[in-house]
Amino acid sequence: MNFVLNLLNDEILRVEEQFRKDLASRVPLIRKVGEYVLASGGKRVRPMMLLLSAKLTGYQGESHIGLASVVEFIHTATLLHDDVVDSAVLRRGQDSVNAVWGNEASVLVGDFLFAKSFSIMVREGNLEILKTLSDATTQMAEGEVLQLISTCDVDLDEERYIEVVRNKTAVLLSAATRCGALLGACPPEQEEALSAYGMDLGIAFQFMDDALDYVADQDAFGKECGHDLLEGKVTLPLIHTLKRCNAEERKKIAGIIEQETLPDEDLKYIVGLIHSYDGIDYTRDRAKLLIESAKGHLASFADCPAKEAMIRLADYVVSRNL
């Protein structure tokens, strides 16, 4: 990750400055909440992917800075809304916005970030980029609803779950890399290759989050262990476990995820089952396959620092500690 950060250092600093400019508002609470959440320690993976894709395709202009800000604004807006839907109290290791300022402020500032994002996109004047990011935002909303209707569904299979992940999470990473390709005006096949890189990396990223939710230390991961389970989210480690466990275990799991609370003994029971049925290893192995696929999409590009950084960024996704 240090290689990536060193390569993009100046541009990332400019993106951070762009954040502050784009948060300008006559309403002080908007800037206060926006700066709080944007300063909360996110890795800026989505902006990095757009910047690296633009660099890989030889783009020489300035529009990549504003668009990198846009993808982070869109991502941040979804986090604000997600935390309200999930009644989350932690985000990236600190109090969530809704825990500090309430649900109303969280939703409304999220709305501001969405609106501001589209204002910036229109300002850039590239209709293909506007279409890419607006389509991605629409799919993300569909993914949120798909996840909602899948809550507590022990019959959710891997194929349907990947559809949720593709729409809710991976589509924005795919859009980020496609935007870099559009800025660089590369051939259509390379544009598709970069979009596919982002999609595979995005799904792998979510799979690793799924695994970390069951095993990571709260201080390191930034949210409570078992938070997905408490919200009734059936993710890949549990899907794999449900497929392999017996009828009695399956019935007990269903009862636990329907509860409004998650006692420690219930969390330990499910974590124990997930380990017994290799749910964590299975999830990580699926993520590794996707990362290899993502790196394969870069084959048509000449070797250069940007390509090396994109390979290392992909490897970083599966190197986070379990």
C-alpha positions as a Markdown table, in Angstrom:
| # | Residue | x | y | z |
|---|---|---|---|---|
| 1 | Met | 0.0 | 0.0 | 0.0 |
| 2 | Asn | 2.9 | 2.4 | 0.6 |
| 3 | Phe | 4.0 | 2.1 | -3.0 |
| 4 | Val | 0.5 | 3.2 | -4.1 |
| 5 | Leu | 0.4 | 6.1 | -1.6 |
| 6 | Asn | 3.9 | 7.3 | -2.6 |
| 7 | Leu | 2.9 | 7.2 | -6.3 |
| 8 | Leu | -0.3 | 9.2 | -5.7 |
| 9 | Asn | 0.8 | 11.3 | -2.8 |
| 10 | Asp | 0.5 | 14.7 | -4.5 |
| 11 | Glu | -2.8 | 13.8 | -6.2 |
| 12 | Ile | -4.4 | 12.5 | -3.0 |
| 13 | Leu | -3.5 | 15.7 | -1.2 |
| 14 | Arg | -5.2 | 17.6 | -4.0 |
| 15 | Val | -8.3 | 15.4 | -3.7 |
| 16 | Glu | -8.4 | 16.0 | 0.0 |
| 17 | Glu | -8.3 | 19.7 | -0.7 |
| 18 | Gln | -11.1 | 19.3 | -3.2 |
| 19 | Phe | -13.2 | 17.6 | -0.5 |
| 20 | Arg | -13.0 | 20.7 | 1.6 |
| 21 | Lys | -13.9 | 23.0 | -1.3 |
| 22 | Asp | -16.8 | 20.8 | -2.3 |
| 23 | Leu | -18.2 | 20.9 | 1.2 |
| 24 | Ala | -18.7 | 24.6 | 1.0 |
| 25 | Ser | -22.3 | 25.4 | 2.2 |
| 26 | Arg | -24.2 | 28.3 | 3.8 |
| 27 | Val | -25.3 | 25.7 | 6.4 |
| 28 | Pro | -22.5 | 25.1 | 9.0 |
| 29 | Leu | -23.7 | 21.7 | 10.0 |
| 30 | Ile | -23.2 | 20.3 | 6.5 |
| 31 | Arg | -19.5 | 21.2 | 6.6 |
| 32 | Lys | -19.1 | 20.0 | 10.2 |
| 33 | Val | -20.7 | 16.6 | 9.5 |
| 34 | Gly | -19.0 | 16.3 | 6.1 |
| 35 | Glu | -15.5 | 17.0 | 7.5 |
| 36 | Tyr | -16.1 | 14.7 | 10.4 |
| 37 | Val | -17.0 | 11.7 | 8.3 |
| 38 | Leu | -14.4 | 12.4 | 5.5 |
| 39 | Ala | -11.7 | 12.7 | 8.1 |
| 40 | Ser | -12.6 | 9.5 | 9.9 |
| 41 | Gly | -9.7 | 7.4 | 8.4 |
| 42 | Gly | -11.1 | 5.9 | 5.2 |
| 43 | Lys | -8.4 | 4.4 | 2.9 |
| 44 | Arg | -9.7 | 6.4 | -0.1 |
| 45 | Val | -9.6 | 3.2 | -2.2 |
| 46 | Arg | -12.2 | 4.5 | -4.7 |
| 47 | Pro | -10.4 | 7.8 | -5.4 |
| 48 | Met | -7.1 | 5.8 | -5.7 |
| 49 | Met | -8.6 | 3.5 | -8.3 |
| 50 | Leu | -9.9 | 6.4 | -10.4 |
| 51 | Leu | -6.5 | 8.2 | -10.2 |
| 52 | Leu | -4.5 | 5.1 | -11.0 |
| 53 | Ser | -6.8 | 4.2 | -14.0 |
| 54 | Ala | -6.4 | 7.7 | -15.4 |
| 55 | Lys | -2.6 | 7.5 | -14.9 |
| 56 | Leu | -2.5 | 4.0 | -16.5 |
| 57 | Thr | -4.3 | 5.3 | -19.6 |
| 58 | Gly | -2.1 | 8.4 | -20.0 |
| 59 | Tyr | -4.5 | 11.1 | -19.0 |
| 60 | Gln | -2.8 | 14.5 | -18.6 |
| 61 | Gly | -5.6 | 16.8 | -17.5 |
| 62 | Glu | -7.1 | 18.0 | -14.2 |
| 63 | Ser | -10.6 | 16.5 | -14.2 |
| 64 | His | -9.4 | 13.3 | -12.4 |
| 65 | Ile | -9.1 | 15.3 | -9.1 |
| 66 | Gly | -12.7 | 16.5 | -9.1 |
| 67 | Leu | -14.0 | 13.1 | -10.1 |
| 68 | Ala | -12.0 | 11.3 | -7.4 |
| 69 | Ser | -13.7 | 13.6 | -5.0 |
| 70 | Val | -17.0 | 12.7 | -6.5 |
| 71 | Val | -16.6 | 8.9 | -6.0 |
| 72 | Glu | -15.6 | 9.4 | -2.4 |
| 73 | Phe | -18.6 | 11.8 | -1.8 |
| 74 | Ile | -21.0 | 9.1 | -3.3 |
| 75 | His | -19.4 | 6.4 | -1.1 |
| 76 | Thr | -19.6 | 8.6 | 2.0 |
| 77 | Ala | -23.3 | 9.5 | 1.3 |
| 78 | Thr | -24.1 | 5.7 | 1.2 |
| 79 | Leu | -22.3 | 5.2 | 4.5 |
| 80 | Leu | -24.3 | 7.9 | 6.2 |
| 81 | His | -27.5 | 6.4 | 4.9 |
| 82 | Asp | -26.4 | 2.8 | 5.7 |
| 83 | Asp | -25.6 | 3.7 | 9.3 |
| 84 | Val | -29.1 | 5.0 | 9.8 |
| 85 | Val | -30.7 | 1.9 | 8.2 |
| 86 | Asp | -28.4 | -0.3 | 10.3 |
| 87 | Ser | -28.7 | 1.7 | 13.6 |
| 88 | Ala | -24.9 | 1.7 | 13.7 |
| 89 | Val | -23.1 | 3.4 | 16.5 |
| 90 | Leu | -19.5 | 3.0 | 15.2 |
| 91 | Arg | -17.9 | 3.8 | 11.8 |
| 92 | Arg | -14.2 | 3.3 | 11.2 |
| 93 | Gly | -13.6 | 3.1 | 14.9 |
| 94 | Gln | -15.3 | 6.3 | 16.0 |
| 95 | Asp | -18.9 | 7.3 | 16.8 |
| 96 | Ser | -21.0 | 7.2 | 13.7 |
| 97 | Val | -22.6 | 10.5 | 12.4 |
| 98 | Asn | -26.1 | 9.3 | 13.4 |
| 99 | Ala | -24.9 | 8.5 | 16.9 |
| 100 | Val | -23.4 | 12.1 | 17.3 |
| 101 | Trp | -25.9 | 14.3 | 15.4 |
| 102 | Gly | -29.0 | 12.0 | 15.0 |
| 103 | Asn | -30.6 | 10.2 | 12.1 |
| 104 | Glu | -32.1 | 13.3 | 10.5 |
| 105 | Ala | -28.8 | 15.1 | 10.1 |
| 106 | Ser | -27.1 | 11.9 | 8.8 |
| 107 | Val | -29.7 | 11.4 | 6.1 |
| 108 | Leu | -29.9 | 15.0 | 5.0 |
| 109 | Val | -26.1 | 15.5 | 4.8 |
| 110 | Gly | -25.9 | 12.3 | 2.8 |
| 111 | Asp | -28.5 | 13.8 | 0.5 |
| 112 | Phe | -26.3 | 16.9 | 0.2 |
| 113 | Leu | -23.3 | 14.8 | -0.7 |
| 114 | Phe | -25.3 | 13.0 | -3.4 |
| 115 | Ala | -26.6 | 16.2 | -4.9 |
| 116 | Lys | -23.2 | 17.9 | -4.7 |
| 117 | Ser | -21.7 | 14.9 | -6.5 |
| 118 | Phe | -24.0 | 15.3 | -9.5 |
| 119 | Ser | -23.4 | 19.0 | -9.6 |
| 120 | Ile | -19.6 | 18.4 | -9.9 |
| 121 | Met | -20.2 | 15.7 | -12.6 |
| 122 | Val | -22.3 | 18.1 | -14.6 |
| 123 | Arg | -19.6 | 20.8 | -14.2 |
| 124 | Glu | -17.0 | 18.4 | -15.7 |
| 125 | Gly | -19.2 | 18.2 | -18.8 |
| 126 | Asn | -18.4 | 14.6 | -19.8 |
| 127 | Leu | -21.7 | 12.8 | -20.6 |
| 128 | Glu | -20.1 | 9.3 | -20.6 |
| 129 | Ile | -18.7 | 9.9 | -17.1 |
| 130 | Leu | -22.0 | 11.3 | -15.9 |
| 131 | Lys | -23.8 | 8.2 | -17.3 |
| 132 | Thr | -21.3 | 5.9 | -15.7 |
| 133 | Leu | -21.6 | 7.4 | -12.2 |
| 134 | Ser | -25.4 | 8.0 | -12.4 |
| 135 | Asp | -25.9 | 4.4 | -13.5 |
| 136 | Ala | -23.7 | 3.2 | -10.6 |
| 137 | Thr | -25.6 | 5.3 | -8.1 |
| 138 | Thr | -28.9 | 3.8 | -9.3 |
| 139 | Gln | -27.5 | 0.3 | -9.0 |
| 140 | Met | -26.2 | 1.0 | -5.5 |
| 141 | Ala | -29.7 | 2.0 | -4.4 |
| 142 | Glu | -31.0 | -1.2 | -5.9 |
| 143 | Gly | -28.4 | -3.1 | -4.0 |
| 144 | Glu | -29.4 | -1.6 | -0.8 |
| 145 | Val | -33.0 | -2.7 | -1.4 |
| 146 | Leu | -31.9 | -6.2 | -2.4 |
| 147 | Gln | -29.9 | -6.4 | 0.9 |
| 148 | Leu | -32.9 | -5.2 | 2.8 |
| 149 | Ile | -35.3 | -7.8 | 1.4 |
| 150 | Ser | -32.6 | -10.5 | 2.1 |
| 151 | Thr | -32.4 | -9.7 | 5.8 |
| 152 | Cys | -32.5 | -12.8 | 8.0 |
| 153 | Asp | -33.0 | -15.0 | 4.9 |
| 154 | Val | -31.2 | -18.3 | 5.7 |
| 155 | Asp | -32.1 | -19.5 | 2.1 |
| 156 | Leu | -30.0 | -16.7 | 0.5 |
| 157 | Asp | -27.6 | -18.5 | -1.8 |
| 158 | Glu | -24.1 | -17.4 | -3.0 |
| 159 | Glu | -25.3 | -16.3 | -6.4 |
| 160 | Arg | -28.0 | -14.0 | -5.1 |
| 161 | Tyr | -25.6 | -12.7 | -2.5 |
| 162 | Ile | -23.0 | -11.8 | -5.1 |
| 163 | Glu | -25.8 | -9.9 | -6.9 |
| 164 | Val | -26.3 | -7.8 | -3.7 |
| 165 | Val | -22.5 | -7.2 | -3.4 |
| 166 | Arg | -22.1 | -6.4 | -7.1 |
| 167 | Asn | -24.9 | -3.7 | -6.9 |
| 168 | Lys | -24.3 | -2.4 | -3.4 |
| 169 | Thr | -20.5 | -2.2 | -3.2 |
| 170 | Ala | -18.6 | -3.3 | -6.3 |
| 171 | Val | -20.3 | -1.2 | -8.9 |
| 172 | Leu | -18.9 | 2.1 | -7.6 |
| 173 | Leu | -15.3 | 0.7 | -7.7 |
| 174 | Ser | -16.0 | -0.5 | -11.2 |
| 175 | Ala | -17.4 | 3.0 | -12.1 |
| 176 | Ala | -14.2 | 4.6 | -10.6 |
| 177 | Thr | -11.9 | 2.6 | -12.9 |
| 178 | Arg | -14.1 | 3.1 | -15.9 |
| 179 | Cys | -14.1 | 6.9 | -15.3 |
| 180 | Gly | -10.3 | 6.8 | -15.3 |
| 181 | Ala | -10.4 | 4.9 | -18.6 |
| 182 | Leu | -12.9 | 7.4 | -20.1 |
| 183 | Leu | -10.6 | 10.3 | -19.1 |
| 184 | Gly | -7.7 | 8.6 | -20.8 |
| 185 | Ala | -9.8 | 7.9 | -23.9 |
| 186 | Cys | -8.4 | 4.4 | -24.1 |
| 187 | Pro | -9.8 | 1.8 | -26.6 |
| 188 | Pro | -13.2 | 0.2 | -25.7 |
| 189 | Glu | -11.6 | -3.2 | -24.8 |
| 190 | Gln | -9.3 | -1.5 | -22.3 |
| 191 | Glu | -12.1 | 0.5 | -20.8 |
| 192 | Glu | -14.0 | -2.7 | -20.3 |
| 193 | Ala | -10.9 | -4.4 | -18.8 |
| 194 | Leu | -10.5 | -1.6 | -16.3 |
| 195 | Ser | -14.2 | -1.7 | -15.4 |
| 196 | Ala | -13.9 | -5.5 | -14.9 |
| 197 | Tyr | -10.8 | -5.0 | -12.7 |
| 198 | Gly | -12.9 | -2.7 | -10.4 |
| 199 | Met | -15.8 | -5.0 | -10.3 |
| 200 | Asp | -13.7 | -8.1 | -9.3 |
| 201 | Leu | -11.7 | -6.1 | -6.7 |
| 202 | Gly | -14.9 | -4.6 | -5.3 |
| 203 | Ile | -16.5 | -8.0 | -4.8 |
| 204 | Ala | -13.3 | -9.3 | -3.2 |
| 205 | Phe | -13.2 | -6.3 | -0.9 |
| 206 | Gln | -16.7 | -7.0 | 0.4 |
| 207 | Phe | -15.9 | -10.7 | 0.8 |
| 208 | Met | -12.9 | -9.8 | 3.0 |
| 209 | Asp | -15.1 | -7.4 | 5.0 |
| 210 | Asp | -17.6 | -10.3 | 5.5 |
| 211 | Ala | -14.8 | -12.5 | 6.9 |
| 212 | Leu | -13.4 | -9.7 | 9.1 |
| 213 | Asp | -16.8 | -9.0 | 10.6 |
| 214 | Tyr | -16.6 | -12.3 | 12.4 |
| 215 | Val | -13.0 | -12.4 | 13.5 |
| 216 | Ala | -11.4 | -8.9 | 13.5 |
| 217 | Asp | -10.6 | -6.9 | 16.6 |
| 218 | Gln | -13.1 | -4.0 | 17.0 |
| 219 | Asp | -10.3 | -1.4 | 17.4 |
| 220 | Ala | -8.6 | -2.6 | 14.3 |
| 221 | Phe | -11.7 | -3.1 | 12.1 |
| 222 | Gly | -13.7 | -0.1 | 13.3 |
| 223 | Lys | -17.0 | -1.8 | 14.2 |
| 224 | Glu | -18.3 | -4.3 | 16.6 |
| 225 | Cys | -17.5 | -8.0 | 15.9 |
| 226 | Gly | -20.7 | -9.7 | 14.6 |
| 227 | His | -22.3 | -6.4 | 13.6 |
| 228 | Asp | -23.5 | -7.9 | 10.3 |
| 229 | Leu | -25.1 | -10.7 | 12.2 |
| 230 | Leu | -26.8 | -8.4 | 14.6 |
| 231 | Glu | -28.4 | -6.6 | 11.6 |
| 232 | Gly | -29.6 | -9.8 | 10.2 |
| 233 | Lys | -27.2 | -9.7 | 7.3 |
| 234 | Val | -26.5 | -13.2 | 5.9 |
| 235 | Thr | -23.0 | -12.8 | 4.3 |
| 236 | Leu | -20.7 | -15.3 | 2.6 |
| 237 | Pro | -19.1 | -17.0 | 5.6 |
| 238 | Leu | -22.6 | -17.7 | 7.0 |
| 239 | Ile | -24.0 | -18.7 | 3.6 |
| 240 | His | -21.2 | -21.3 | 3.2 |
| 241 | Thr | -21.9 | -22.5 | 6.8 |
| 242 | Leu | -25.6 | -22.8 | 6.2 |
| 243 | Lys | -25.0 | -24.8 | 3.1 |
| 244 | Arg | -22.9 | -27.4 | 5.0 |
| 245 | Cys | -24.4 | -27.5 | 8.5 |
| 246 | Asn | -27.1 | -29.9 | 9.7 |
| 247 | Ala | -30.8 | -29.2 | 10.1 |
| 248 | Glu | -30.6 | -28.5 | 13.9 |
| 249 | Glu | -27.7 | -26.1 | 13.5 |
| 250 | Arg | -29.5 | -24.3 | 10.7 |
| 251 | Lys | -32.7 | -23.9 | 12.8 |
| 252 | Lys | -30.7 | -22.5 | 15.7 |
| 253 | Ile | -28.9 | -20.0 | 13.3 |
| 254 | Ala | -32.2 | -18.8 | 11.9 |
| 255 | Gly | -33.5 | -18.2 | 15.4 |
| 256 | Ile | -30.4 | -16.2 | 16.4 |
| 257 | Ile | -30.3 | -13.9 | 13.4 |
| 258 | Glu | -34.0 | -13.0 | 13.9 |
| 259 | Gln | -33.3 | -11.7 | 17.5 |
| 260 | Glu | -33.2 | -8.0 | 18.2 |
| 261 | Thr | -30.1 | -8.5 | 20.4 |
| 262 | Leu | -27.0 | -10.7 | 20.0 |
| 263 | Pro | -25.9 | -12.2 | 23.2 |
| 264 | Asp | -22.2 | -13.1 | 23.4 |
| 265 | Glu | -23.0 | -16.8 | 23.7 |
| 266 | Asp | -25.0 | -16.7 | 20.4 |
| 267 | Leu | -22.3 | -14.9 | 18.6 |
| 268 | Lys | -19.7 | -17.4 | 19.9 |
| 269 | Tyr | -21.9 | -20.3 | 18.8 |
| 270 | Ile | -22.2 | -19.0 | 15.2 |
| 271 | Val | -18.6 | -18.0 | 15.0 |
| 272 | Gly | -17.7 | -21.5 | 16.2 |
| 273 | Leu | -19.9 | -23.0 | 13.4 |
| 274 | Ile | -18.4 | -20.8 | 10.8 |
| 275 | His | -14.9 | -21.9 | 11.8 |
| 276 | Ser | -16.0 | -25.6 | 12.0 |
| 277 | Tyr | -17.3 | -25.4 | 8.4 |
| 278 | Asp | -14.4 | -23.4 | 7.1 |
| 279 | Gly | -16.6 | -20.3 | 6.3 |
| 280 | Ile | -13.7 | -17.9 | 6.8 |
| 281 | Asp | -11.2 | -19.8 | 4.7 |
| 282 | Tyr | -13.8 | -20.3 | 2.0 |
| 283 | Thr | -14.6 | -16.6 | 1.9 |
| 284 | Arg | -10.9 | -15.6 | 1.8 |
| 285 | Asp | -10.2 | -18.2 | -1.0 |
| 286 | Arg | -13.1 | -16.8 | -3.1 |
| 287 | Ala | -11.7 | -13.3 | -2.6 |
| 288 | Lys | -8.2 | -14.5 | -3.7 |
| 289 | Leu | -9.6 | -15.9 | -6.9 |
| 290 | Leu | -11.4 | -12.7 | -7.7 |
| 291 | Ile | -8.2 | -10.7 | -7.0 |
| 292 | Glu | -6.3 | -12.9 | -9.5 |
| 293 | Ser | -9.0 | -12.3 | -12.0 |
| 294 | Ala | -8.8 | -8.6 | -11.4 |
| 295 | Lys | -5.1 | -8.5 | -12.0 |
| 296 | Gly | -5.6 | -10.6 | -15.1 |
| 297 | His | -7.7 | -7.7 | -16.6 |
| 298 | Leu | -4.6 | -5.5 | -16.6 |
| 299 | Ala | -2.7 | -7.8 | -19.0 |
| 300 | Ser | -3.3 | -5.6 | -22.0 |
| 301 | Phe | -1.6 | -2.6 | -20.4 |
| 302 | Ala | 2.1 | -2.0 | -20.6 |
| 303 | Asp | 4.1 | -2.4 | -17.5 |
| 304 | Cys | 4.5 | 1.0 | -15.7 |
| 305 | Pro | 4.3 | 2.3 | -12.1 |
| 306 | Ala | 0.5 | 2.8 | -12.3 |
| 307 | Lys | 0.0 | -0.8 | -13.3 |
| 308 | Glu | 2.3 | -2.0 | -10.5 |
| 309 | Ala | 0.3 | 0.1 | -8.1 |
| 310 | Met | -3.0 | -1.4 | -9.3 |
| 311 | Ile | -1.6 | -4.9 | -8.8 |
| 312 | Arg | -0.4 | -4.0 | -5.3 |
| 313 | Leu | -3.7 | -2.4 | -4.5 |
| 314 | Ala | -5.5 | -5.6 | -5.5 |
| 315 | Asp | -3.1 | -7.7 | -3.3 |
| 316 | Tyr | -3.8 | -5.3 | -0.4 |
| 317 | Val | -7.5 | -6.3 | -0.4 |
| 318 | Val | -6.7 | -9.9 | 0.6 |
| 319 | Ser | -3.8 | -9.1 | 2.9 |
| 320 | Arg | -5.9 | -7.4 | 5.6 |
| 321 | Asn | -5.5 | -9.4 | 8.8 |
| 322 | Leu | -7.8 | -12.1 | 9.7 |
